[in-house]
């Protein structure tokens, strides 16, 4: 039975995400520097501060707006060009969607990346909180 479940799981989007993270963890990237997502409720955004080799800092951001009646609109994600493809937007999307679930909100998704993240990670159960 576990063999069958393992085969089914390996073809799920959740496995794909875990596999990608596993490749990152075993690729020599410093896993102690996995970005911390900060939630600023007043500014209605999630951010990740990103350091560069030159000692400069930049910020990745996911913006949202509360629309009332227990609904939120996930508007945009923006990751600086030099950090794209490193999973930063996925960290932001997960934090925002976890917020939606924890607060028992319904989400409208205006951002193409967040919509893609929900589709690719259907096993995480976010679709139950999405308003089409």
MILO-888519 format. One record per atom (N, C-alpha, C): residue number from 1; x negated, y negated, z negated. Coordinates in Angstrom, 1 decimal. Atoms other than C-alpha are relative to their C-alpha. Layout:
N
NUM_X_Y_Z
...
END
This chain:
132
1_-0.8_1.2_0.0
1_0.0_0.0_0.0
1_-0.9_-1.3_0.0
2_0.9_1.2_0.1
2_-2.8_-2.5_-0.9
2_-0.7_-0.2_1.4
3_0.6_0.1_-1.3
3_-4.4_-1.7_2.5
3_1.0_-0.8_1.0
4_-0.9_0.6_-0.9
4_-1.2_-2.7_4.3
4_0.2_-1.5_-0.4
5_-0.1_1.4_0.5
5_-0.8_-5.9_2.2
5_-1.2_-0.8_0.4
6_1.2_0.7_-0.4
6_-4.4_-6.8_2.9
6_0.0_-0.3_1.5
7_0.0_0.2_-1.4
7_-3.9_-6.4_6.6
7_1.0_-1.1_0.4
8_-1.0_1.0_-0.3
8_-0.8_-8.5_6.6
8_-0.5_-1.4_-0.5
9_0.5_1.3_0.5
9_-2.4_-11.2_4.4
9_-1.1_-0.6_0.9
10_1.2_0.5_-0.8
10_-5.5_-11.4_6.6
10_0.5_-0.7_1.3
11_-0.5_0.7_-1.2
11_-3.3_-12.6_9.5
11_0.9_-1.2_-0.4
12_-0.8_1.1_0.5
12_-1.5_-15.3_7.4
12_-0.8_-1.3_0.0
13_0.8_1.3_0.1
13_-2.4_-19.0_7.4
13_-0.7_-0.2_-1.3
14_0.7_0.2_1.2
14_-3.3_-18.8_3.8
14_-1.4_0.7_0.0
15_1.3_-0.7_-0.1
15_-6.0_-16.2_4.6
15_-0.9_-0.8_0.9
16_0.8_0.9_-0.9
16_-7.2_-18.5_7.4
16_-0.7_-1.1_-0.8
17_0.5_1.1_0.8
17_-7.6_-21.3_4.9
17_-1.1_0.5_-1.0
18_1.0_-0.6_0.9
18_-9.4_-19.1_2.4
18_-1.2_0.4_0.7
19_1.1_-0.4_-0.8
19_-11.6_-17.7_5.1
19_-0.9_-1.2_0.3
20_0.8_1.2_-0.4
20_-12.6_-21.2_6.2
20_-0.7_-0.5_-1.2
21_0.6_0.4_1.2
21_-13.3_-22.2_2.6
21_-1.2_0.9_-0.4
22_1.0_-1.0_0.3
22_-15.3_-19.0_2.1
22_-1.3_-0.3_0.9
23_1.1_0.3_-0.9
23_-17.4_-19.9_5.1
23_-0.8_-1.2_-0.4
24_0.7_1.2_0.5
24_-18.1_-23.3_3.7
24_-0.8_0.3_-1.2
25_0.7_-0.4_1.2
25_-19.0_-21.9_0.3
25_-1.3_0.8_0.2
26_1.1_-0.8_-0.3
26_-21.4_-19.5_1.8
26_-1.0_-0.5_1.0
27_0.8_0.6_-1.0
27_-22.9_-21.8_4.3
27_-1.1_-0.9_-0.5
28_1.0_0.8_0.5
28_-25.2_-23.6_2.0
28_0.4_-1.4_-0.4
29_-0.5_1.3_0.4
29_-23.0_-26.6_1.4
29_0.1_0.0_-1.5
30_0.0_0.1_1.5
30_-23.3_-27.9_-2.2
30_1.5_0.0_-0.4
31_-1.4_-0.1_0.4
31_-20.0_-26.7_-3.6
31_0.3_-0.7_-1.3
32_-0.2_0.8_1.2
32_-20.5_-28.7_-6.8
32_0.5_-1.4_0.4
33_-0.4_1.3_-0.4
33_-19.7_-31.8_-4.7
33_1.3_0.1_0.8
34_-1.3_-0.1_-0.6
34_-16.3_-30.7_-3.6
34_0.8_-1.3_-0.4
35_-0.6_1.3_0.3
35_-14.3_-34.0_-3.4
35_1.1_0.1_-1.0
36_-1.0_0.1_1.0
36_-12.1_-35.1_-6.2
36_1.1_-1.0_0.6
37_-1.1_0.8_-0.5
37_-8.7_-36.4_-5.1
37_0.6_-0.8_-1.1
38_-0.6_0.9_1.0
38_-7.4_-39.4_-7.1
38_1.4_-0.5_0.5
39_-1.3_0.4_-0.3
39_-3.7_-40.3_-7.2
39_0.2_-1.4_-0.6
40_-0.4_1.3_0.5
40_-2.8_-44.0_-7.5
40_1.4_-0.2_0.3
41_-1.5_0.1_-0.1
41_0.9_-44.1_-8.1
41_0.4_-1.4_0.3
42_-0.4_1.4_-0.3
42_1.1_-47.9_-8.1
42_-0.3_-0.4_1.5
43_0.3_0.2_-1.4
43_-0.6_-48.1_-4.7
43_0.6_1.0_1.0
44_-0.6_-1.1_-0.8
44_1.2_-45.0_-3.5
44_-0.9_0.6_1.0
45_1.0_-0.6_-0.9
45_-1.8_-43.3_-2.1
45_-0.9_1.1_-0.8
46_1.0_-0.9_0.5
46_-4.3_-40.4_-2.7
46_-1.3_-0.4_0.7
47_1.3_0.4_-0.6
47_-8.0_-41.1_-2.2
47_-1.1_1.0_-0.4
48_1.2_-0.7_0.3
48_-11.3_-39.4_-2.0
48_-1.2_-0.9_0.3
49_1.2_0.8_-0.2
49_-14.5_-41.3_-2.5
49_-1.1_0.9_0.6
50_1.0_-0.8_-0.8
50_-17.2_-40.1_-0.1
50_-1.3_-0.7_0.0
51_1.3_0.5_0.0
51_-20.9_-40.7_-0.5
51_-0.7_0.4_1.2
52_0.8_-0.3_-1.2
52_-23.3_-40.9_2.4
52_-1.5_0.2_-0.5
53_1.4_-0.2_0.3
53_-27.0_-39.9_2.5
53_-0.7_-1.3_-0.3
54_0.7_1.3_0.2
54_-27.9_-43.6_2.6
54_0.5_-0.6_-1.3
55_-0.4_0.6_1.3
55_-26.2_-44.1_-0.8
55_1.3_-0.9_0.1
56_-1.2_0.8_-0.2
56_-23.2_-45.9_0.7
56_1.3_0.8_-0.3
57_-1.2_-0.7_0.3
57_-19.6_-45.0_-0.2
57_1.1_-0.5_0.9
58_-1.2_0.3_-0.8
58_-16.5_-44.8_1.9
58_1.2_0.8_-0.6
59_-1.2_-0.6_0.6
59_-12.9_-43.7_1.2
59_0.8_0.6_1.0
60_-1.0_-0.7_-0.7
60_-10.6_-41.2_2.7
60_1.3_-0.3_-0.7
61_-1.3_0.3_0.6
61_-6.9_-42.0_2.1
61_1.2_0.6_0.6
62_-1.3_-0.4_-0.5
62_-3.4_-40.6_2.4
62_1.0_-0.9_-0.7
63_-1.0_0.9_0.5
63_-0.6_-43.1_2.1
63_1.4_0.6_0.1
64_-1.4_-0.5_0.1
64_3.0_-42.4_1.1
64_0.8_-1.2_-0.5
65_-1.0_1.0_0.6
65_6.1_-44.4_0.2
65_1.1_0.8_-0.6
66_-1.1_-0.6_0.7
66_8.8_-43.5_-2.2
66_1.2_-0.6_0.7
67_-1.1_0.6_-0.7
67_12.1_-43.9_-0.3
67_1.3_0.0_-0.8
68_-1.2_0.0_0.8
68_14.5_-43.4_-3.2
68_0.7_1.4_0.1
69_-0.8_-1.2_0.0
69_16.9_-40.6_-4.1
69_-0.9_1.3_0.0
70_0.8_-1.2_0.1
70_14.1_-38.2_-4.8
70_-0.7_0.4_1.3
71_0.7_-0.3_-1.3
71_12.4_-38.5_-1.4
71_-1.2_-0.9_0.1
72_1.2_0.6_-0.2
72_9.0_-39.5_-0.3
72_-0.3_0.1_1.5
73_0.4_-0.1_-1.4
73_7.6_-40.3_3.2
73_-1.5_0.0_0.0
74_1.5_-0.2_-0.1
74_4.0_-39.0_3.7
74_-0.4_-0.6_1.4
75_0.2_0.9_-1.1
75_2.8_-41.7_6.1
75_-1.2_0.3_0.9
76_1.2_-0.1_-0.8
76_-0.8_-41.4_7.2
76_-1.1_0.7_-0.8
77_1.3_-0.3_0.6
77_-4.2_-39.8_6.5
77_-1.0_-0.7_0.8
78_1.1_0.6_-0.7
78_-7.4_-41.5_7.3
78_-1.3_0.4_-0.6
79_1.3_-0.5_0.5
79_-10.8_-39.9_7.0
79_-1.1_-0.7_0.9
80_1.0_0.7_-0.8
80_-13.9_-41.9_8.1
80_-0.6_1.0_1.0
81_0.5_-0.8_-1.1
81_-15.4_-40.6_11.3
81_-1.1_1.0_-0.4
82_1.2_-0.8_0.4
82_-18.6_-39.3_9.7
82_0.3_1.1_-0.9
83_-0.4_-1.1_0.9
83_-16.6_-37.0_7.4
83_1.1_0.8_0.6
84_-1.0_-0.8_-0.6
84_-14.1_-35.6_9.8
84_-0.5_1.4_0.3
85_0.3_-1.3_-0.2
85_-14.0_-31.9_10.2
85_-0.6_0.7_-1.2
86_0.6_-0.6_1.2
86_-15.2_-31.2_6.6
86_1.1_0.4_-1.0
87_-1.0_-0.4_0.9
87_-11.8_-30.5_5.1
87_0.6_-1.0_-0.9
88_-0.4_1.1_0.9
88_-11.3_-33.8_3.4
88_1.5_-0.3_0.1
89_-1.5_0.3_-0.2
89_-7.8_-34.4_5.0
89_0.8_1.1_-0.6
90_-0.7_-1.1_0.6
90_-6.8_-30.9_3.8
90_0.1_-0.2_-1.5
91_-0.1_0.2_1.5
91_-7.7_-31.8_0.2
91_1.1_-1.1_-0.3
92_-1.0_1.1_0.2
92_-5.6_-35.0_0.5
92_1.4_0.5_0.2
93_-1.3_-0.5_-0.3
93_-2.7_-33.2_2.1
93_0.5_1.0_-1.1
94_-0.4_-1.0_1.1
94_-2.7_-30.4_-0.6
94_0.4_-0.8_-1.2
95_-0.3_0.8_1.2
95_-2.8_-33.0_-3.4
95_1.4_-0.7_0.2
96_-1.2_0.7_-0.3
96_0.1_-35.0_-1.8
96_1.2_1.0_-0.1
97_-1.1_-1.0_0.0
97_2.2_-31.8_-1.2
97_0.2_0.6_-1.4
98_-0.1_-0.5_1.4
98_1.5_-30.5_-4.7
98_0.8_-1.0_-0.9
99_-0.8_1.1_0.7
99_2.8_-33.9_-6.0
99_1.4_0.1_0.3
100_-1.4_-0.1_-0.4
100_6.0_-33.5_-4.0
100_0.6_1.2_-0.7
101_-0.6_-1.2_0.7
101_6.5_-30.0_-5.5
101_0.1_-0.2_-1.5
102_0.0_0.2_1.5
102_5.6_-31.0_-9.1
102_1.1_-1.0_-0.4
103_-1.0_1.0_0.3
103_7.9_-34.0_-9.0
103_1.4_0.4_0.5
104_-1.3_-0.4_-0.5
104_10.7_-32.0_-7.3
104_0.6_-1.0_1.0
105_-0.4_0.9_-1.0
105_10.8_-34.4_-4.4
105_0.3_0.7_1.3
106_-0.1_-0.5_-1.3
106_11.8_-33.9_-0.8
106_-0.8_-1.0_0.9
107_1.0_0.8_-0.8
107_9.3_-35.1_1.8
107_0.4_-0.2_1.5
108_0.0_0.2_-1.4
108_9.6_-36.7_5.2
108_-1.4_-0.1_0.4
109_1.4_0.1_-0.4
109_6.4_-36.3_7.1
109_-0.2_-0.8_1.3
110_0.3_0.9_-1.2
110_5.3_-39.1_9.5
110_-1.4_0.3_0.5
111_1.4_-0.2_-0.4
111_1.7_-38.0_9.7
111_-0.2_1.4_0.7
112_0.1_-1.2_-0.7
112_0.8_-35.4_12.3
112_-0.9_1.0_-0.7
113_0.9_-0.9_0.7
113_-2.0_-33.9_10.2
113_0.7_0.7_-1.1
114_-0.7_-0.6_1.1
114_0.2_-33.3_7.2
114_1.0_1.0_0.5
115_-1.0_-1.0_-0.6
115_2.8_-31.6_9.4
115_-0.8_1.2_0.4
116_0.9_-1.1_-0.4
116_0.0_-29.4_10.8
116_-0.4_0.8_-1.2
117_0.4_-0.7_1.2
117_-1.2_-28.6_7.3
117_1.1_0.9_-0.6
118_-1.2_-0.8_0.5
118_2.3_-27.5_6.2
118_0.2_1.2_0.9
119_-0.2_-1.1_-0.9
119_2.6_-25.3_9.3
119_-1.0_1.1_-0.2
120_1.1_-0.9_0.2
120_-0.8_-23.7_8.8
120_-0.1_0.7_-1.3
121_0.0_-0.5_1.4
121_-0.2_-23.1_5.1
121_1.4_0.3_-0.5
122_-1.4_-0.3_0.4
122_3.3_-21.8_5.1
122_0.2_0.9_-1.2
123_0.0_-0.9_1.1
123_2.5_-19.2_2.5
123_0.0_-0.8_-1.4
124_0.0_0.8_1.3
124_2.1_-22.1_-0.1
124_1.4_-0.5_-0.4
125_-1.3_0.3_0.4
125_5.8_-22.8_0.0
125_0.4_-1.5_0.2
126_-0.4_1.4_-0.1
126_5.8_-26.5_1.0
126_1.2_-0.2_0.8
127_-1.1_0.3_-0.9
127_8.4_-26.1_3.7
127_1.3_-0.2_-0.7
128_-1.2_0.1_0.7
128_11.1_-25.8_1.1
128_0.3_-1.5_-0.5
129_-0.1_1.3_0.4
129_10.4_-29.4_0.2
129_0.0_-1.1_1.1
130_0.1_0.9_-1.2
130_10.3_-30.9_3.7
130_1.4_-0.2_0.5
131_-1.2_0.5_-0.6
131_13.2_-32.9_5.1
131_-0.3_-0.1_1.5
132_0.4_0.1_-1.4
132_13.3_-32.4_8.9
132_0.4_-1.3_0.7
END
